[in-house]
Structure formats: structure tokens, C-alpha cells
Amino acid sequence: MPDSENPPKPAGLFRRLAALLYDSLLLLAVWFIATAILLPLNHGEAFKHNPYVTTYLLFISFFFYSWFWMHGGQTLGMRSWRLQLRNINPGPISLWQALLRFLVAIPSALLFGIGYLWMLVDKDKLTWHDRYSETRIVQLDKNPLGR
């Protein structure tokens, strides 16, 4: 059936947070590799309070999430929990939407998670970053063909 006749179920808060935890562990591994690449530039010493390294890791994080979101709408954690990011408007997720989603997700999480908890009172079950980027996370069927 087409999406309009049988719309997918919005993802629940627990599944979203579980996928985020999985992705955070993967991103941590990516950060280790990204930092190891920089170590020769600092004579093998650890970086301490370096705003350039922090910015570099922020860009790495954005690239990690945006690549997955724009190529199939699923990070590895989202795939494990059968979640998918979809555009509210017709078409794939754009780079602009990925950037908006990434930037708004940061305060959504850092302000005691209120941007995520917002979905519990939102009529469409959208978080701050869903609403601002015009995207939504849906729960996929157990059947891989979606039928």
C-alpha cells in the first residue's frame, strides 16, 4: 500500500534513544580514529582544550549523521531498531535538512532532553529537530519489504 493509505507509525521515544545510544558508541569509535589521524601533528601528545580539535570532531559528527540520513535515512543504530528518517515533504533528505536537524538536535539533547521529550506532547510525535528540519523518524515494519 502507498504511504498515504497506510502511514508509518511514528517512532517512540525509547527506540529513538536506544538507536542514539548505539550511534553514540559508533561515533565514539569514529572520533578515536579521527583523533589518531591528528596525533602526528601534535607529536603524539594528547590534545587539551583545543577549539580546533573540538570543531574538527563536530564536523566529523555532522558528516557521520548526515551521510547516513541522506543515503537511506538510517544510521546503523536506527537500522538495528528499525527506524528511518523521512522527509515530511516529498523527496530525499537534503543537506540543508540534515544540517538543521543536526544543529537543533544539540540543544534538544543538552537542555535536559526537553527537545526529545517534546514528542510526548506534540500532536504529530515530533521532536524539536524533527519539526525544525521538516523530517520525522518512523518505525519500520518487521517485514523487510514493508508489506
C-alpha positions as CSV (number, residue, x, y, z in Angstrom):
1,M,0.0,0.0,0.0
2,P,1.2,3.5,-0.6
3,D,2.4,5.6,2.3
4,S,-0.7,7.9,2.1
5,E,-3.1,5.0,2.7
6,N,-1.2,3.3,5.5
7,P,1.2,5.9,7.0
8,P,4.1,4.6,9.0
9,K,3.9,4.7,12.8
10,P,6.0,7.5,14.4
11,A,9.0,6.1,16.3
12,G,8.7,6.0,20.1
13,L,11.0,7.8,22.5
14,F,12.6,4.6,23.8
15,R,13.5,3.4,20.4
16,R,14.9,6.7,19.4
17,L,17.1,6.9,22.5
18,A,18.2,3.3,22.1
19,A,19.3,4.0,18.5
20,L,21.0,7.2,19.6
21,L,23.0,5.2,22.2
22,Y,24.1,2.7,19.5
23,D,25.1,5.5,17.2
24,S,26.9,7.3,20.0
25,L,29.1,4.3,20.6
26,L,29.9,4.1,16.8
27,L,30.6,7.8,16.7
28,L,33.0,7.4,19.6
29,A,35.0,4.9,17.6
30,V,35.0,7.3,14.7
31,W,36.3,10.1,17.0
32,F,39.1,7.8,18.2
33,I,40.2,7.2,14.6
34,A,39.8,10.9,13.6
35,T,41.9,11.9,16.6
36,A,44.5,9.3,15.9
37,I,44.9,10.8,12.5
38,L,45.8,14.1,14.1
39,L,48.2,12.8,16.7
40,P,51.3,13.1,14.4
41,L,50.6,16.8,14.1
42,N,50.9,17.2,17.8
43,H,54.0,15.0,18.2
44,G,51.9,12.2,19.6
45,E,50.7,14.2,22.6
46,A,47.1,14.4,23.7
47,F,45.1,17.5,22.6
48,K,44.0,19.5,25.6
49,H,41.3,22.2,25.3
50,N,42.0,22.8,21.7
51,P,39.0,24.5,20.0
52,Y,40.2,23.4,16.5
53,V,40.1,19.8,17.5
54,T,36.6,20.3,19.0
55,T,35.4,21.9,15.8
56,Y,37.0,19.1,13.8
57,L,35.1,16.5,15.8
58,L,31.9,18.4,15.4
59,F,32.4,18.4,11.6
60,I,33.2,14.6,11.8
61,S,29.9,14.1,13.8
62,F,27.9,16.1,11.3
63,F,29.4,14.1,8.4
64,F,28.7,10.8,10.2
65,Y,25.0,11.5,10.7
66,S,24.3,13.5,7.5
67,W,25.8,10.8,5.3
68,F,23.5,8.1,6.8
69,W,20.5,10.4,6.8
70,M,20.9,11.4,3.2
71,H,21.7,7.8,2.0
72,G,18.8,5.7,3.0
73,G,17.6,7.6,6.1
74,Q,19.1,5.2,8.6
75,T,22.2,5.2,10.8
76,L,23.4,1.9,11.9
77,G,21.7,2.3,15.3
78,M,18.4,3.3,13.5
79,R,18.7,0.2,11.3
80,S,19.1,-2.0,14.4
81,W,16.0,-0.6,15.9
82,R,14.0,-0.5,12.6
83,L,13.8,3.3,12.4
84,Q,14.1,5.5,9.4
85,L,14.4,9.3,8.9
86,R,12.0,10.6,6.3
87,N,11.3,13.9,4.8
88,I,7.9,15.3,5.6
89,N,7.8,16.8,2.1
90,P,8.2,14.6,-1.0
91,G,11.8,13.8,-1.8
92,P,15.0,12.7,-0.1
93,I,16.6,14.4,2.9
94,S,18.6,17.4,1.7
95,L,22.0,18.6,3.1
96,W,20.2,21.7,4.4
97,Q,17.7,19.5,6.3
98,A,20.5,17.3,7.7
99,L,22.3,20.4,8.9
100,L,19.2,21.9,10.5
101,R,18.5,18.6,12.2
102,F,22.0,18.2,13.5
103,L,22.2,21.7,14.8
104,V,18.8,21.7,16.6
105,A,19.4,18.2,18.0
106,I,22.3,19.5,20.0
107,P,20.2,21.9,22.2
108,S,17.4,19.3,22.1
109,A,19.6,16.9,24.0
110,L,21.7,19.4,26.1
111,L,18.7,21.2,27.6
112,F,17.9,18.2,29.7
113,G,16.5,16.3,26.7
114,I,13.5,18.6,26.5
115,G,13.7,18.7,22.7
116,Y,13.3,14.9,22.7
117,L,10.6,14.9,25.5
118,W,8.7,17.4,23.4
119,M,7.5,14.5,21.2
120,L,5.4,13.2,24.2
121,V,3.1,16.3,24.0
122,D,3.4,17.0,20.2
123,K,0.3,16.0,18.3
124,D,2.5,14.6,15.5
125,K,5.0,13.0,17.9
126,L,7.8,15.2,16.5
127,T,10.9,16.4,18.4
128,W,12.3,19.9,18.1
129,H,14.8,18.8,15.5
130,D,12.1,16.8,13.6
131,R,9.9,19.8,13.4
132,Y,12.6,22.4,12.5
133,S,14.1,20.3,9.8
134,E,10.8,19.1,8.4
135,T,11.7,15.5,8.9
136,R,10.3,12.6,11.0
137,I,11.5,9.3,12.3
138,V,9.2,6.4,11.7
139,Q,9.2,2.8,12.9
140,L,9.5,0.3,10.1
141,D,7.6,-2.9,9.9
142,K,9.3,-6.2,10.9
143,N,8.9,-7.4,7.3
144,P,11.9,-6.0,5.4
145,L,9.7,-5.4,2.3
146,G,7.3,-3.3,4.4
147,R,4.3,-5.3,3.4
